[in-house]
Amino acid sequence: MKTTAKLLMGVLVAAIACGCCEKHNTLTEQEIADGWQLLFDGESLDCWKDYNGTELNNWTVVDGCIQAAGSGSDESGYMVTRQQFENFILSWDWKLSKGGNSGMLYHVVERPTFAVPYVTGPEYQLIDDKGWEEANDPVKLENWQRCGVDYAMYLPDFDVRDSIMNPQGEWNNSVIEFNNGHVTYWMNDVKMVEFDAWTDDWFERKNSGKWTMAPEYGLAHKGVICLQDHGYPASFRNIKIKELPRTTAGTEVSLFNGTDTHGWEAYGEIKASVTKDGELLIESGEENKYGYLATREYYDDFDLTAEFKQLANGNSGLFFRSIIEGEAKVNGWQVEVAPKGQDTAGIFESYGRGWLAQIDEEKESVLKPRDWNTIRVRVEGGKVQTWLNGVEMVNLEDELIGKGCGRIALQVHDGGGIKVLWRNMKLTTL
């Protein structure tokens, strides 16, 4: 950690220097050796494209700077990197117009489901607080909307911020370090905020404020970097990134603690309880509609083993790399859990292509009705493997799955009368 801090400090000092001899949008030999890469070379925007698009519109290069023209809005004007990033140190210089409003987002998920990037990607807020309030008088910014915040989540010491932030119209430097869930924001070589993502505190903030209606906000472990044109001109330069190694591979996780449903969130019509024997019982709700019990965290590459017993009907499923839409729509991929003869351990794409892999007819006898079964699911990149009671059922390679990310979820099918027990849900990250 000390080594990272020293490296970061050196980068920041270099980034904010403004001498007439300095050449912007370049890397030193040492930075190249340390693994830094430019996201902007001062001439082209080849590394960028429109959010959820393939081309780039409305962003230009002016005098060696990326220029947001100010034609964007809440619904449009977002530019994202073509490359995804997971753990990194990201440094950039920025300058706002009077009253300007912009931001740098990360871990943004691109799917047509998400019309705007901020419903998935956390944002380092960039805004001219004073100028914006003057232009929008008598409306005042909330503290969680001010410059340097982790938008609507974590706040800096504003007295410290004010003492080091250069005035509107001058260049500032900012840095985001995302290191396996530990997050630090810097401005002009001074720490603004520091927090750990996906902790109980983080989820409490997420579920009690602006993001209450954005269930997938901040959950992705990787995604694209995004710059925002929020209707005000803004300039950016010296955008550089250093990827950091993932240190969480091989982590063992118990998805169910045998006591309560901590770590899970319910959607739609589902009843979830814990039996006296420490088993997770999911069953149909009062209106007999679809229901889901989903992990509050994302798990992308993993090896999962769980046991289930179908008490009644048993039309269920184990979803992976799935996202929540609305109140009770889960968009993603499902490992089928169903009565005999209905392809338990097969792969189904929900609200998409349907069946991707059904099981061989002779393997239907592997399922043990009204008894405990062990299911294993291994997902790595675009490859999905399933086993039921030690027998391999599916070995699938799929490009779209490889691009996906999301939660694990247990389904209760519509129709009513469904009861399924789960226990010993153990996951190892890959």
C-alpha positions in Angstrom: 0.0 0.0 0.0 2.9 2.4 0.8 4.5 1.7 -2.6 1.2 2.4 -4.3 0.8 5.7 -2.4 4.3 6.8 -3.4 3.7 6.0 -7.0 0.4 7.8 -6.9 1.9 10.9 -5.4 4.5 11.0 -8.0 1.9 10.7 -10.8 -0.2 13.4 -9.3 2.6 15.9 -8.9 3.6 15.3 -12.5 0.0 15.6 -13.7 -0.7 19.0 -12.1 2.5 20.7 -13.1 1.7 23.4 -15.6 5.0 24.7 -17.0 5.4 26.1 -20.5 7.8 23.3 -21.3 5.5 20.5 -20.3 4.1 18.3 -23.0 0.7 17.0 -22.3 -0.9 13.6 -23.1 2.3 11.7 -23.0 3.9 9.1 -20.8 7.4 9.0 -19.4 9.6 6.0 -19.9 9.2 5.2 -16.2 5.4 5.4 -16.5 5.4 3.1 -19.5 7.6 0.6 -17.6 5.2 0.8 -14.6 2.3 -0.2 -16.8 0.5 3.1 -17.5 -1.4 3.6 -20.7 -2.9 6.7 -22.3 -6.6 6.9 -22.9 -6.1 10.0 -24.9 -3.0 10.9 -27.0 -3.9 14.5 -27.6 -4.9 14.0 -31.2 -7.5 11.2 -31.7 -10.5 9.7 -29.8 -9.9 6.2 -31.1 -10.0 4.8 -27.6 -13.6 6.1 -27.1 -17.1 5.6 -28.4 -20.7 6.6 -27.5 -22.3 4.8 -24.6 -24.2 1.7 -25.9 -22.9 2.6 -29.4 -20.2 1.8 -31.8 -19.2 5.2 -33.1 -18.5 8.6 -31.4 -20.5 11.8 -31.8 -20.5 15.2 -30.3 -17.0 15.0 -28.7 -14.0 16.7 -30.3 -10.3 17.4 -29.8 -9.4 21.0 -29.4 -5.8 22.2 -28.8 -4.8 18.8 -27.4 -7.8 18.5 -25.1 -11.0 16.4 -25.2 -13.8 18.9 -25.5 -17.4 18.3 -24.3 -19.4 20.8 -26.4 -22.1 21.1 -23.8 -24.8 19.7 -26.0 -25.5 16.7 -23.8 -28.2 16.1 -21.2 -29.2 13.7 -18.5 -30.3 11.2 -21.2 -27.4 11.6 -23.7 -23.8 12.9 -24.2 -21.8 10.1 -22.6 -18.5 8.9 -24.0 -17.0 5.6 -22.9 -13.8 3.7 -23.4 -13.8 0.7 -25.8 -11.9 -1.3 -23.2 -13.2 -2.5 -19.8 -11.2 -2.1 -16.6 -11.5 -3.8 -13.3 -8.8 -2.6 -10.8 -6.9 0.5 -11.7 -5.4 3.9 -10.9 -7.0 6.5 -13.2 -5.6 10.0 -13.5 -6.9 13.0 -15.5 -6.9 16.8 -15.7 -10.1 18.7 -16.1 -11.4 22.2 -16.6 -15.0 23.3 -16.4 -16.9 26.2 -17.9 -18.7 28.6 -15.5 -21.5 26.6 -13.8 -20.2 23.5 -15.5 -21.4 20.0 -14.7 -19.6 16.8 -15.7 -18.2 13.7 -14.2 -16.0 10.7 -14.5 -17.7 7.3 -14.1 -16.2 3.8 -13.9 -17.4 0.2 -13.9 -20.1 1.2 -16.3 -22.1 -1.7 -17.7 -23.2 -1.4 -21.3 -26.6 -3.1 -22.0 -29.6 -1.7 -23.9 -31.4 -2.3 -20.6 -29.5 0.6 -19.1 -30.4 3.8 -20.9 -27.8 5.9 -19.0 -24.5 4.9 -17.5 -24.9 6.4 -14.0 -27.5 3.7 -13.0 -24.6 1.2 -13.0 -21.3 3.2 -12.7 -20.1 5.2 -9.7 -19.2 8.8 -10.4 -16.5 11.1 -9.4 -18.5 14.4 -9.5 -17.1 17.3 -11.4 -19.1 20.5 -11.1 -18.6 24.3 -10.5 -20.5 24.5 -7.3 -20.6 28.2 -7.0 -21.3 29.0 -10.7 -24.0 26.3 -10.9 -25.9 27.7 -7.9 -25.6 31.2 -9.3 -27.0 30.1 -12.6 -29.8 28.1 -11.0 -30.7 30.4 -8.1 -32.5 29.8 -5.7 -31.8 26.1 -6.2 -28.9 24.9 -4.0 -26.8 21.8 -4.5 -27.0 19.0 -2.0 -23.7 18.1 -0.4 -23.8 14.8 -2.2 -23.9 16.6 -5.5 -20.8 18.8 -5.0 -17.5 18.6 -6.7 -15.2 15.8 -5.6 -17.9 13.6 -4.0 -18.5 9.9 -4.8 -21.9 11.0 -6.2 -24.8 10.4 -3.8 -22.6 8.1 -1.6 -19.4 9.4 0.1 -18.4 13.0 0.8 -15.0 14.7 1.3 -14.1 17.3 3.9 -15.3 20.3 1.9 -13.0 22.7 3.9 -10.0 20.7 2.8 -11.3 20.5 -0.8 -11.9 24.2 -1.0 -8.3 24.9 0.2 -6.7 22.9 -2.7 -9.1 23.1 -5.6 -8.2 25.6 -8.3 -10.9 28.1 -9.3 -13.3 27.5 -12.2 -11.6 28.0 -15.5 -8.3 26.6 -14.3 -7.0 23.0 -14.5 -7.3 20.5 -11.7 -6.1 16.9 -11.5 -8.2 14.1 -10.1 -7.4 10.4 -9.5 -9.5 7.4 -8.8 -7.9 4.3 -7.3 -10.0 1.2 -7.3 -8.1 -1.7 -5.8 -10.1 -4.8 -5.3 -13.0 -3.0 -3.7 -10.9 -0.4 -1.8 -11.6 3.0 -3.3 -9.8 6.3 -3.0 -10.5 9.6 -4.7 -7.8 12.4 -4.9 -7.8 16.0 -6.1 -4.6 17.9 -6.7 -2.6 15.4 -4.6 -5.0 15.5 -1.6 -7.3 12.6 -0.6 -10.9 13.5 -1.0 -12.8 10.3 -0.1 -11.9 6.7 0.9 -14.2 3.8 1.3 -14.7 0.1 0.7 -17.3 -1.0 -1.9 -19.8 -3.7 -1.2 -19.6 -3.5 2.6 -22.7 -3.3 4.8 -22.1 0.5 5.1 -21.9 0.8 1.3 -25.1 -1.2 0.8 -26.9 0.9 3.4 -26.0 4.1 1.6 -26.9 2.6 -1.8 -30.3 1.3 -0.6 -31.4 4.5 1.3 -30.7 7.3 -1.1 -30.7 8.3 -4.8 -29.9 4.7 -5.9 -33.0 3.1 -4.3 -34.5 2.9 -7.8 -31.3 1.7 -9.4 -30.8 -1.8 -8.2 -27.7 -2.5 -10.3 -25.9 0.7 -9.3 -22.2 0.1 -8.3 -22.4 -3.7 -8.3 -20.2 -4.4 -11.3 -16.6 -5.4 -10.6 -15.5 -4.2 -14.1 -16.7 -2.0 -16.9 -15.9 0.9 -19.1 -14.7 4.4 -18.1 -17.2 7.1 -18.9 -17.0 10.9 -19.4 -20.1 13.0 -19.1 -21.3 15.9 -21.2 -24.1 17.2 -18.9 -25.0 20.2 -21.0 -22.0 22.4 -20.2 -18.6 22.7 -22.0 -15.8 20.9 -20.3 -12.2 20.1 -21.2 -10.0 17.0 -20.3 -6.4 16.0 -20.9 -3.7 13.7 -19.6 -6.1 10.8 -19.1 -4.0 7.8 -18.1 -4.7 4.5 -16.4 -2.6 1.8 -14.7 -4.3 -1.5 -14.2 -3.8 -3.2 -10.9 -3.9 -7.0 -10.3 -6.9 -8.8 -9.0 -6.2 -10.2 -5.6 -9.6 -11.8 -4.9 -9.3 -14.9 -7.1 -9.6 -18.0 -5.0 -11.7 -16.4 -2.4 -14.2 -18.8 -0.8 -17.7 -17.4 -0.1 -20.6 -18.9 1.8 -23.7 -17.4 0.0 -26.1 -18.6 2.8 -25.1 -18.3 6.5 -27.8 -20.8 7.7 -29.3 -18.2 10.0 -30.9 -15.4 7.9 -31.0 -14.0 4.4 -28.2 -11.4 4.9 -26.5 -10.8 1.6 -29.7 -11.5 -0.4 -32.4 -9.2 -1.8 -36.0 -10.3 -2.7 -37.7 -9.2 -5.9 -41.3 -10.0 -7.0 -43.5 -12.6 -5.4 -41.4 -14.8 -3.2 -41.3 -15.9 0.4 -37.9 -16.6 1.9 -37.3 -18.0 5.3 -34.8 -20.2 7.3 -36.0 -23.5 8.7 -35.1 -24.8 12.2 -32.5 -27.0 10.5 -30.7 -24.0 9.0 -32.0 -24.5 5.5 -33.1 -21.7 3.1 -36.7 -22.2 2.1 -38.1 -20.3 -1.0 -41.7 -20.6 -2.0 -44.5 -19.0 -4.0 -45.9 -15.7 -2.8 -49.6 -14.8 -2.3 -50.2 -13.9 -5.9 -48.4 -16.9 -7.4 -46.2 -14.8 -9.7 -42.5 -14.9 -10.5 -40.2 -14.2 -7.6 -36.4 -14.1 -7.1 -34.0 -14.1 -4.2 -30.8 -12.5 -5.5 -27.4 -11.9 -4.1 -26.7 -8.3 -3.4 -23.3 -8.7 -5.0 -22.1 -9.6 -8.4 -20.2 -12.9 -9.1 -18.8 -13.2 -12.6 -16.2 -16.0 -12.7 -16.9 -18.6 -10.0 -17.2 -22.3 -9.1 -20.4 -22.8 -7.1 -21.7 -25.9 -5.3 -25.2 -26.0 -3.6 -27.7 -28.6 -2.4 -31.4 -28.3 -3.1 -34.5 -30.4 -2.3 -37.8 -29.9 -4.2 -40.6 -30.1 -1.6 -43.4 -29.2 -4.0 -43.5 -28.7 -7.8 -39.8 -27.6 -7.8 -40.0 -25.3 -10.8 -37.1 -23.1 -9.8 -33.7 -22.1 -11.1 -30.3 -20.8 -10.3 -29.5 -17.6 -12.2 -26.0 -16.3 -12.9 -24.6 -13.1 -14.3 -28.1 -11.7 -14.1 -29.5 -8.2 -13.5 -32.7 -6.9 -12.0 -35.2 -5.0 -14.2 -38.2 -3.4 -12.6 -39.8 -5.2 -9.7 -39.5 -8.8 -10.8 -37.7 -9.3 -14.1 -34.4 -11.0 -14.1 -32.4 -10.6 -17.3 -29.6 -13.2 -17.6 -28.8 -16.9 -17.7 -30.5 -19.7 -15.7 -29.3 -23.1 -14.6 -32.6 -24.9 -14.6 -34.0 -26.5 -11.5 -37.2 -28.3 -12.3 -39.2 -31.5 -11.9 -37.9 -34.6 -13.6 -38.1 -34.5 -17.4 -37.7 -30.7 -17.6 -33.9 -30.3 -18.1 -32.6 -29.7 -14.6 -29.0 -28.3 -14.9 -29.6 -27.1 -18.5 -28.9 -23.5 -19.5 -31.7 -21.1 -20.4 -31.4 -17.4 -21.4 -34.1 -15.4 -19.7 -35.9 -12.8 -21.9 -33.5 -13.7 -24.7 -32.7 -16.7 -26.8 -34.3 -19.3 -24.7 -32.7 -22.7 -24.3 -28.9 -22.6 -24.9 -28.2 -26.2 -23.7 -30.7 -28.9 -22.7 -29.6 -32.1 -21.1 -29.5 -35.5 -22.7 -32.7 -37.6 -22.2 -30.8 -40.4 -20.4 -29.5 -37.9 -17.8 -33.0 -37.1 -16.6 -32.7 -40.0 -14.1 -29.9 -38.2 -12.3 -32.3 -35.9 -10.5 -33.6 -37.3 -7.1 -37.2 -36.0 -6.6 -38.1 -35.0 -3.0 -34.5 -35.7 -1.9 -31.3 -33.7 -1.6 -29.5 -33.0 -4.9 -26.0 -31.4 -5.3 -25.6 -29.0 -8.2 -22.3 -27.5 -9.3 -22.0 -24.6 -11.6 -18.6 -23.3 -13.0 -18.6 -20.1 -15.0 -15.4 -18.6 -16.4 -15.4 -16.2 -19.3 -17.9 -17.5 -21.8 -17.6 -21.1 -20.6 -20.4 -22.7 -18.4 -20.2 -26.2 -17.0 -22.9 -27.8 -14.8 -23.0 -31.1 -12.8 -25.9 -32.7 -11.0 -25.1 -35.3 -8.3 -21.5 -35.6 -9.7 -22.6 -36.1 -13.4 -21.6 -33.5 -15.9 -24.8 -32.2 -17.6 -23.7 -29.2 -19.7 -20.5 -27.9 -21.2 -21.2 -24.7 -23.1 -19.2 -21.9 -24.6 -21.1 -18.7 -25.4 -19.9 -15.3 -26.5 -22.8 -13.3 -24.9 -22.4 -15.1 -21.6 -18.7 -14.1 -21.8 -19.7 -10.4 -22.0 -22.2 -10.6 -19.1 -21.9 -9.7 -15.5 -24.3 -9.8 -12.6 -25.9 -11.5 -9.6 -26.7 -15.1 -8.6 -30.4 -15.5 -8.0 -32.8 -18.3 -6.9 -36.1 -18.3 -8.8 -39.7 -19.2 -7.8 -41.6 -19.8 -11.0 -45.1 -18.4 -11.5 -48.1 -20.7 -11.1 -48.0 -21.2 -7.3 -47.4 -24.1 -5.1 -43.6 -24.1 -5.3 -41.4 -24.9 -2.3 -37.6 -25.6 -2.6 -35.0 -25.9 0.1 -31.4 -24.8 -0.4 -28.3 -25.4 1.8 -24.5 -25.5 1.7 -24.1 -22.8 -1.0 -20.4 -22.5 -1.3 -18.7 -20.4 -4.0 -15.0 -19.9 -5.0 -14.1 -16.9 -7.1 -12.0 -17.6 -10.2 
